[in-house]
């Protein structure tokens, strides 16, 4: 059983790291946050095997806090460890700004230098990560990253300020940071001190704002972004984490007539669209064919007969389907087709089409089966 201390455990990275540590076997977790008694820090450091030093400030009211916390707390941790002659592995969350001539960058650089010196004097393993803009769930708007600020404001319909749409950002996703930090618990020791997160994303401020707006507009258009992009998958998850809890659900436009009702659920330029229909007893839908569009039918409530006929032949092919045996029926092009509700009550069918419906070019031609 190893003991791990996380400083800054109530912060953005700290909360995500704690979640991962809690799923790790044979780990005892201790935490320390700013404002807590130094005695708690001393007690933890006397029995610790690994220190994840995440505590720091990004936007203090007084610039002197940069040096007091980012560098000062690091020196205090080192002093306590030397007092008790404890030399655990220390993982520091530093910043890409450590080489910049500003108060924040200087404080991060000072923390790095203190740990490098500690490594030279004691041989303790030190792993310093110069992180670029970390984004993901539980980050704070107007504090951690512009991603958090944009997601929070756009989700609520607030204005965002963009100083330069062409300004380029390098971002890293929180889950990749946590995975790398947890990997250190399993990896054999090496002699390195400075480390990087291998997976980063580059985007301009303007592109970032546009992508988050696209995610917001999804509820109206039902068009999901291209989730083959790993960055969009991470950004989508981040955006949803910033939604107001009362806004998790949203209504759909249900089109109803004498046959029943139908609504579209999801659309994508890459994979087409998913929609669902409810059909009353004895009603038949379809009697049309497509030249290029293909579909899949899946009856999830009730029973039905799906009929096909090649448009140049007379033979009718029938498939009887029901919710007693869930199956998918492919609808090939060039076959006129229909679906008839054979249930005593309402039938529900889930549909997929490989194209988003275009009223200007529907590729749907009426023809009796």
C-alpha positions, 0 to 999 in steps of 0.5 A: 500500500502506497500513500499519495498526497495531492496538494490543491486537491480541490482545484480543477486538476486535483479533483480529476486526479482524485477521481482517478486515484480513488479507482487505483488499487493499493493507494492511500490518499491524503490531501492538502489545500491552501488555507489548511493548517501546516500541521496537516501538511507535515503529518501527510508528508511524514508517511507519503510515497508520492506527492502530486503538487498541484496547489497554485494560483492563476489569477490572484487579487495580489500578484505577490500571491504568485511567489507566496503560493506557487514558489513558496509552498513548493519550498515549504514542502521541500523543507518539511521533507528534508526535516523528516528525511523523507524523499518521495517522488514529487510530481509538479504541475508547472506551466508552459509560461515558466520561461516567460517574464511575467509574475506567474511564469517567474513563480512557476520557474522558481518552483521548478528550480527548487525541485531540481535542486532538491533532486540534485541534493537528495536523489529524490525522483522529481517529475515536472510537467509544463502544461499548456492550457488544460481543459475539461470538466470541473474547470473554472470559467474566468480562471483556469482556461479560456475553454472554460470561460467560453463554454460557460458563457456560450451555454448560457447565452452570455457574450464572449470577448475575443481579443484576436480570432487568429491567436493560436492556443495549445490545449491538453485534455484533462483525462490525458493529464490524469492518465499520464500522472497515474502512469507514473505510479506504474512506470519504472523510475528513470532519470528524467525530470521534465516531462510533457503530455504527448497529446495536445491540440492546436486551435485558434481563438476564433475556431474555438468559439465557433466550435463551441457555438456549433455544439450549442446549436446542436439542440436546434439543428440536431446536427452533431459535429464531426466526432471523428475529431478527437478534439471535438469529442473532448470539447463536446464532453467539456461543453456539456459539463458546463451546462446549467443543471436545469437545462440538461433536457430539451424538447424535440419537434414532433410531427403528428398526423392521422398515421401517428407521429415522427421526430428526428433525434440526431443528424450528422453530415458524416453518418446521416440521421436517426429518427423515430416514429409511432404508428397507430394500429393497422396503419401502413407507412412508406410505399416509396423507394430511394435511388441512393439513400439507404435506411435501417428499420428496427421495431422496438415496440409492437409487431409489423410486416416490412414488404419489399419489391424491386421496382422492375419486378412483381415479386413482393418479399415480406419480413415479419418483425416484432419487439419479441426479437429485436432485429434490424432490416436493411432497406436497399436502394431500388426497392419500393418498401412499406411497413405495416403495423400489425400490433393491437396498439401503437408500434414504435420504430427506430430508423437510421438513414445514411443521409440527412433529409434534404427537402430540395433533393429528398431522393424519395419516389412514391410507388406502391409495393 
